[in-house]
Amino acid sequence: MRVQVCIIGGGPSGLLLSHILHRAGIDTVILERRSRAHVLGRIRAGVLEQGTVETLRAHGLGDRMDAEGFPHSGTYVAARNRGFRVDFERLTGKRVMVYGQTEVTADLYAARDADSGRIVDEAEGVTIHDAGGRPHVTYRKDGAEHRIDCDWIAGCDGFHGVSRATIPADVLRTVERVYPFGWLGVLSRTKPAAHELIYANNSRGFALASMRNEGLSRYYIQAPVDDPLEKWTDAAFWDELRRRLPSDVAETMETGPSIEKSIAPLRSFVAEPMRWNRLFLVGDAAHIVPPTGAKGLNLAVADVRYLSEALIAHYAGDDSGVDGYSDRALARVWKATRFSWWFTTLMHRFPEDGTFGTRMKEAEIDYLEGSEAAQAAMAENYVGLPY
């Protein structure tokens, strides 16, 4: 098989890139290691920046999101059993959309199916060859070896994928911060605790009250990343969550059986450059942020936007976008990484905090509450910096 762009990874970034390029007349194929059911079963972030929302709408992907998503014009920040609201819309003129990544992925699959897009699920042993010359990709499917020749390879295959590992060690530079805790997350068929997200700094650790829809809630608490899940019965989780949220929320919060429970590690990670010869890195293949700032999926969409613009221009005879892709994407990545690190540091308890560190965080939250300028800076980053 020969295509113009071979996309490794069938998550939202790979699907979106394929969809946009197809609409521009550029031929693609997607290779995905997992089954479609597995990809659609992954529980991920659900807060979309305004730029992400506008990108999806611009490419015909916004109908269900607009019908079923929940626009949020602000969020709540809590500490010491009280909270305050940061009004995104008043401060920036922008909102965010609560619409789960699983739903975005389902919409993208539907769009690719409608256009007869080529997606190879359960592609095993994907290997990149000659990315510096005449690139091609090999994989195994149903016991047979297959080869795809292409002009470009887009590595949308996540943190553990093959794409980043293909870049020579003397070229690739990585920076990483691993946080000394994880997020214990629970999904439940319960009414959300509030109509907007609540971020809580508590002496017992961080908590987040979020939602997927009117009858599906998503909650998180800071926990040791190596805690056994069996320790966290539903009763133990709800009891701990109530202790960390403001009492007026905890007293009225609806609880129920969990339908999904997991502990996720937190890290900040950036790989540079995001292009090596004919190979591009996109999304989690190049960068990971802690989920506190809700930037992971949004950064992937920004990468796709930049890369699709670059490739469309390339096939029109302009290589400036291709040549500048890595620098352009990384400029935004580092700003989002900074915001995610800042918000994670502010809202969580670290082993080394001590009395001084704790009081500094409480003082900064007090300052955030009383300063419109500080709230505007937070809101500007949360709703998404300009492309």
SVG drawing of the C-alpha trace seen along z (x, -y; Angstrom):
<svg xmlns="http://www.w3.org/2000/svg" viewBox="-29 -42 53 58">
<polyline fill="none" stroke="black" stroke-width="0.4" points="0.0,0.0 1.1,-3.6 -0.3,-6.7 0.8,-10.2 0.7,-10.1 0.9,-7.0 -0.6,-7.7 0.5,-5.5 -2.1,-5.6 -5.9,-5.5 -6.7,-7.7 -8.3,-11.1 -5.2,-12.8 -4.6,-10.2 -8.3,-10.1 -8.6,-13.9 -5.4,-14.3 -6.7,-11.7 -10.1,-13.4 -8.7,-16.9 -6.2,-15.7 -8.9,-13.6 -11.0,-16.8 -8.0,-18.5 -7.6,-15.6 -4.5,-14.0 -4.5,-10.2 -3.9,-8.6 -4.0,-5.3 -4.2,-4.8 -2.5,-1.9 -3.8,-1.2 -2.3,1.4 -5.6,2.0 -9.1,2.9 -11.7,0.2 -13.6,1.4 -10.5,0.9 -9.9,-2.6 -13.5,-3.6 -13.4,-2.1 -10.6,-4.3 -11.8,-6.9 -10.0,-10.1 -10.3,-13.9 -13.5,-15.7 -12.7,-19.4 -12.3,-21.0 -10.7,-24.4 -12.6,-26.8 -10.0,-26.4 -10.5,-22.7 -14.3,-23.2 -13.9,-25.6 -11.5,-23.2 -14.0,-20.3 -16.8,-22.5 -14.8,-23.8 -14.3,-20.2 -17.9,-19.1 -17.4,-17.3 -19.4,-19.5 -23.0,-18.5 -23.2,-15.9 -20.8,-17.9 -23.0,-21.0 -26.2,-18.9 -24.9,-16.8 -21.8,-18.7 -22.0,-21.1 -20.5,-24.6 -18.8,-25.9 -18.1,-29.5 -16.1,-29.1 -14.8,-26.8 -14.5,-26.7 -11.3,-26.7 -11.6,-25.6 -9.2,-25.6 -9.8,-25.3 -13.4,-24.3 -14.5,-27.3 -14.4,-28.1 -14.7,-30.9 -15.6,-31.0 -13.3,-32.0 -15.5,-33.4 -13.8,-32.5 -16.4,-34.1 -16.3,-37.5 -12.5,-37.5 -11.7,-36.2 -14.9,-36.1 -14.4,-32.4 -15.8,-29.2 -14.8,-25.5 -16.9,-22.5 -17.3,-19.4 -17.5,-16.6 -15.7,-13.3 -12.7,-12.2 -14.5,-8.9 -17.3,-10.8 -14.9,-12.9 -13.2,-9.6 -16.6,-8.1 -17.5,-11.1 -14.2,-10.8 -14.6,-7.1 -18.0,-7.9 -16.6,-10.6 -13.8,-8.4 -16.3,-5.5 -18.6,-7.8 -15.7,-8.8 -14.5,-5.2 -11.3,-6.1 -8.7,-3.4 -8.1,-2.3 -6.2,0.9 -7.1,2.0 -5.0,4.6 -1.9,3.8 0.9,5.7 4.7,5.0 4.4,1.6 8.0,0.6 9.2,-2.6 11.8,-2.3 14.0,-4.9 12.4,-8.0 15.3,-10.0 14.9,-8.9 12.1,-6.9 9.9,-6.2 7.8,-3.1 6.1,-1.3 5.6,2.4 3.2,4.3 1.6,7.7 -2.1,8.4 -3.9,11.8 -0.5,13.5 0.7,11.7 3.3,9.0 2.2,5.7 4.1,2.7 3.0,-0.9 5.1,-3.3 4.5,-7.0 5.7,-10.5 5.4,-11.3 4.8,-9.4 2.7,-11.0 3.4,-9.4 0.2,-9.7 0.8,-6.6 1.1,-7.9 3.8,-7.9 4.7,-4.2 4.5,-4.1 7.2,-3.3 7.4,-6.7 9.4,-8.6 11.6,-5.6 12.6,-5.7 14.3,-9.1 18.0,-8.6 19.2,-9.2 21.7,-11.8 18.9,-13.8 16.1,-13.5 16.0,-15.5 13.6,-14.8 12.6,-16.6 10.5,-14.9 9.0,-15.6 7.4,-12.6 5.0,-13.7 5.1,-11.8 1.4,-10.8 -1.4,-9.7 -5.0,-10.4 -7.5,-7.9 -10.5,-8.3 -14.0,-7.0 -16.8,-7.1 -20.3,-6.8 -23.9,-7.1 -24.7,-9.9 -25.8,-13.5 -22.7,-15.8 -21.9,-17.5 -22.0,-21.0 -22.8,-22.4 -19.1,-23.3 -15.9,-21.7 -14.6,-22.0 -10.8,-21.9 -10.1,-21.5 -6.8,-21.9 -7.2,-20.1 -4.8,-19.2 -5.6,-15.5 -4.8,-16.1 -6.3,-17.3 -9.8,-16.5 -11.7,-17.2 -15.4,-17.0 -16.1,-16.7 -18.7,-15.2 -19.4,-13.7 -23.1,-14.5 -26.2,-15.1 -26.2,-11.5 -22.5,-10.6 -20.0,-12.0 -16.2,-11.8 -14.3,-12.3 -10.6,-12.2 -8.6,-12.3 -4.8,-12.6 -3.5,-9.2 -0.3,-7.2 0.3,-5.9 1.1,-2.4 -2.0,-2.1 -3.8,1.2 -7.2,0.5 -8.8,3.0 -8.0,0.7 -10.4,-1.9 -13.8,-0.4 -16.6,-2.6 -17.4,-3.5 -13.8,-4.4 -13.6,-6.6 -16.8,-8.5 -15.8,-9.1 -12.4,-10.5 -13.9,-12.6 -16.4,-14.2 -13.6,-15.1 -11.7,-17.0 -14.5,-18.9 -16.1,-22.0 -18.7,-20.8 -21.7,-22.4 -20.9,-20.3 -20.1,-17.2 -23.4,-17.3 -25.5,-17.3 -23.4,-15.2 -25.1,-12.1 -23.1,-8.9 -23.5,-5.4 -21.6,-2.3 -18.5,-3.0 -18.6,-1.8 -14.9,-2.5 -12.0,-3.0 -8.3,-3.4 -5.2,-5.2 -3.2,-7.1 0.4,-8.4 1.1,-12.1 4.1,-13.4 5.2,-16.4 7.2,-15.2 8.3,-17.0 10.3,-15.6 12.2,-17.8 12.2,-18.0 8.8,-17.0 10.0,-16.4 12.8,-14.2 13.2,-14.1 9.9,-12.6 8.6,-11.6 6.4,-13.9 5.4,-13.5 1.9,-14.4 0.1,-14.5 1.2,-12.2 4.0,-10.8 5.8,-14.1 4.4,-15.5 2.5,-14.5 1.0,-16.9 -0.7,-16.2 -4.5,-16.3 -4.9,-19.1 -5.1,-21.8 -7.1,-19.6 -4.5,-20.1 -3.6,-16.7 -6.3,-16.3 -6.3,-20.0 -2.5,-20.0 -3.0,-17.0 -5.6,-18.9 -3.3,-21.9 -0.5,-19.7 -2.9,-18.2 -4.0,-21.7 -0.4,-22.8 0.6,-19.6 -2.4,-19.5 -1.9,-23.1 1.8,-22.3 1.1,-19.2 -1.7,-20.9 0.7,-23.8 3.4,-21.3 1.3,-19.6 0.5,-23.1 4.2,-23.8 5.0,-25.6 7.4,-23.8 7.6,-26.6 4.9,-24.9 6.6,-21.5 10.0,-23.1 8.5,-25.1 6.1,-22.5 8.3,-21.5 9.1,-25.0 5.5,-26.2 4.0,-23.2 6.6,-23.3 6.1,-27.0 2.5,-26.1 3.4,-22.9 5.8,-24.6 3.2,-27.2 0.6,-24.5 3.2,-22.5 3.9,-25.5 0.3,-26.1 -0.3,-22.4 2.7,-22.3 1.7,-25.5 -1.9,-24.4 -0.8,-20.9 1.8,-22.4 -0.7,-24.8 -3.6,-22.4 -1.7,-19.3 0.1,-18.4 3.7,-17.3 5.8,-15.3 8.3,-18.2 5.8,-21.0 6.1,-21.3 4.4,-24.2 6.0,-26.9 5.1,-25.2 1.5,-24.7 1.1,-28.3 2.5,-29.6 -0.1,-27.6 -2.9,-28.8 -1.6,-32.4 -1.5,-32.0 -5.1,-30.7 -6.1,-33.7 -4.4,-36.0 -6.1,-34.3 -9.5,-34.8 -8.9,-38.5 -7.1,-39.4 -8.9,-39.9 -5.6,-40.0 -4.5,-36.6 -7.9,-35.1 -7.6,-36.5 -4.2,-34.8 -5.6,-31.5 -8.7,-31.8 -6.7,-32.7 -4.6,-29.6 -7.5,-27.3 -9.7,-28.2 -6.7,-27.9 -4.0,-30.2 -4.4,-31.4 -3.1,-29.2"/>
</svg>
